[in-house]
Amino acid sequence: MAKEKIPLYRLSHLAAPAPGPSAAGGMSRAMGAPDAGEFMIESFGPYLERQSPHLHHAHRHIFYHLVCFSAGAGSHSIDFLRFPVEAGQIYFMPPGQVHSWSFEGRPEGWVINFSVDFLRAFLLDPGYVDRFTFFSGRAEDSVVRLAGAFRGQVFGLLEQLLRQFNEGEDAGASDARSGSSVQGMDRSSDADLMRVRLLELLMVVQGAAPGDGAGNAAAAGDARVSGHVLAPFRRLIEQHYKTLRLPGEYARLLHITPNHLNALCQELLGRSAGAVIRDRVLLEAKRLLTNADMTAAEIAYELNFQDNSYFSRFFKKYAGVTPEGFRREHILGPLRG
């Protein structure tokens, strides 16, 4: 019998069928809007109806994913942490996070999915998207509550982006039916305008995120320090957590002292630098344990532990449960939102 594991979705798996007779070949979407493998935006109601069997079970994506709710209730689990679903919330998930939904009634809002390269190829700085705190990969940063004027502004931007996307698809389908050879520049400029709109949306939400711009001068100073030290620290952890485990190793890469790095983490995150590194290793262990094709010994090797027994002791100490117990809870009893 095949082992159960957390499914990994590509953007094209979740996109709505392109309109018109060219849908099978995808021509209308490619001509009138970004390719289905790069970008999509849709009202959340129809999206949920189409994907409901999948969204209520734990899964992960290889693309960026965001959902904004204008109405709804229930819960959302991101990397094994549970959050309530409420109107005026927007959820952000970078590639790789494990998540699932559980709704009460019918939620309304918008969903956007875009590939890693959709914005990266458009910007001079390939790491620009990593600057947004809600795409940090930490579940705690993934939820932004929109209040006051921010809510109306974000809802308006989403509606504008949805209209533009649908108009581009309709134009592409019409061109395909009529055999019109629309200049590629015209259609590519439509896609570029959507990139600009998406960036505007992300920038507006960043302004609404906790601790960003709206606080006092001290908070703003902390944010600048965080941007100059903690953001690069987290990026380095993402690159090296399998091989570098000591704060001193990261401090050398950041050209600061280990004491300085640890003091900043304690002041701004409430945790030691070593705990930040350890939490990332633990999160990856949890993610890998949701893949039933990997044994605990294989996961220990993947994460560069000396042996399986050392990995099991590490996991039990910091997760409060054995690797086997965690796997039983989240696979044999599937993680529900």
Secondary structure, DSSP 8 states (H G I E B T S, - for coil): ----B--EE-HHHHS---SSTTTTTTHHHHHHSS-TTTEEEEEHHHHHHHHHHHHTB-EEESSEEEEEEEE--EEEEETTEEEEE-TTEEEEE-TT-EEEEEESS--EEEEEEE-HHHHHTTSS-TTGGGGSGGGSS-GGGSEEE--THHHHHHHHHHHHHHHHHHHHHHHHHHHHHHT----HHHHHHHHHHHHHHHHHHHHHHHHHSTTSSSS-HHHHHHHHHIIIIIHHHHHHHHHHTTT---HHHHHHHHTS-HHHHHHHHHHHHSS-HHHHHHHHHHHHHHHHHTBTTS-HHHHHHHTT-S-HHHHHHHHHHHHSS-HHHHHIIIIITT-B-
